[in-house]
Structure formats: structure tokens, C-alpha cells
Amino acid sequence: MRSSLCADTLVSLGSFSLWGGSQWVLRNVSLSVRRGSFCVVLGGNGAGKSSLLKAMAGVLQPPWEKFGLLQIHSNAHEEARVSLSWLPQSLGFSEDLTVREFLALQSVVQQLRSQPGEDVPAAADEFGVIPLLDRRLSALSGGQWQRVRLARALGREATLLLLDEPDTALDAAWRKVLWAALAQRMSRGATVVVALHRITEVGDLVDCWCGMEHGRMVFVEDRRETFPEALVERLFLEKGLTR
């Protein structure tokens, strides 16, 4: 992470604020996300992590209002628009859909955007979803549903991955698969911005720790070898979460 804009910056926020219709949700957030990096956004419930990722993903509609700079940069080697994949905390779909039908929706979206797609993304095998293809969403456990959502979100190559608590409901074995999948995509040039509570498992991947509190960015630590333990303990109010 670098405070000034440079050629390897993918996402820039400068004095960025977000009005939620009745209150300020984000205030004066500044951040630069470097290409190919793994950026973790930390903070307690209601700190603004999800709102920050939603703003980056461009999914907010009125009465939300944005102020300040929020820019995703392309370069000469990329398409005019950077491709991104967005995994929100929740994703509402009819529970009558089968897993195969749910995943096929991604293929339809890709085709509408003139991108090649497949009814079942390759990530379905990566996250153990193939045996679940003919099950209805209503029949899935919490962990199975999260794996299906991950297979959909990571089912195509994207320049920028925006993931809001992607490890929710996953057991230790599947969390390991998730971190390996993200490392693999980074090796192919992807940039990852992820909101997390469980942070001890990703230390080898992280390039930047960001901390949010009451809608403000309270720290950005861009030295991989330095973990901002005191500030993390303050955000989570529980030392055990940092160990």
C-alpha cells in the first residue's frame, strides 16, 4: 500500500465518505490498494467494512450518496473496465433453485457481458460443489451454501476480488481450501480485498492490514512483517481474536 497514487495502484480512495440516507456510514476514508496484493479490512460489527466493499463493488443505489474519490484504475494491459467479483455477506435467491440453476445464473450474466461462460464454473469442483448440483438451495447446510457462493464468486477470472467474510460457516478444512484458492488467483494477477474477523489463518497472504471503527479508517499497516496487534485488540475488544 502506498499513500500516493502510482502505476501499480488498482483502487484509490481519497477522503471518501458515504451517506446512508439518514447518517454517515463512512467518513473521510483514504486508502490505496496495490495490484496483486491481499488487503484485509478489520473491524467490529457496524464498523463500515461491508459498506466499504459495497462502495468498491459499485452496488449501492440511492438513497446512498458517495462523496470524495473512489476510483478503480485500469492500465494499458487491461480492458477499459477492470473485471471484479463481489461476494456479499448475504445473497438472496429463491430456495427452490437447485445449485446447478443458481450457478448457471452466473453463466447468463457472463454471456450478457460478452464473456465466455459455463453452466458449472471450474471452481465448483475446487469447493466440492459437484455432488451438490442437483440439490435445492433450501436443502444445503450453512457451510455448503457458502461453498456454493464461493464457487460462483470465484468461478471466473477477475482482476479484483471483493469478499465480505468469505470464511463464514466454513470448517477448518474448507477455510484452508479458500485461502489456497485465493493465493492461486493472486499468482495469476488478481487483487484481493477481504473483510474478516478470523485473521490468524491469513498472515502469510496479507500485504496490508486496514482497521475500521465507526465508519473511519483508523489504521493502515502495509508492512507484511508487522502485525498491528494493539489496534486489532482495540477494534475487536478481545485479545483472543488476534491469536
Secondary structure, DSSP 4 states (H G I P E B T S, - for coil): --SS--TTEEEEEEEEEEE-SSSEEEEEEEEEEETT-EEEEE--TTSSHHHHHHHHHT---TT-EEEEEEEE---TTS-SS--EEEE-S-----TTSBHHHHHHHHHHHHHHTT----SS-THHHHTT-GGGTTSBGGG--HHHHHHHHHHHHTSS--SEEEEESTTTT--HHHHHHHHHHHHHHHHTT-EEEEE-S--GGGTTT-SEEEEEETTEEEEEE--TT---HHHHHHHHT-GGGG-
